[in-house]
Amino acid sequence: MAAGVQVALGADDPLLFGHRLTDQYVMARDVHGLTDTELAGLARASVLGSRAPEHLKRSVTSEIDAWLRPITRG
């Protein structure tokens, strides 16, 4: 990330391995010291790098921005 590489978090097949994506975000914060702004960037990169339809990408990235907005104001 420091070198400008776009990073996205992902998880193995949740049906086989359980839901671990949230754990990856927790580790990104607790182990690697990422801020809320950086975590939002990871989430945004995950959405934009997905094969989701464009309208869904716009909707989800708007929700990420809305989640971050109260944090950046305070």
Summary of the structure (lengths in Angstrom):
residues: 74
radius of gyration: 13.1
end to end distance: 24.9
largest distance: 40.1
contacts: 158
relative contact order: 0.13
helix: 64%
strand: 0%
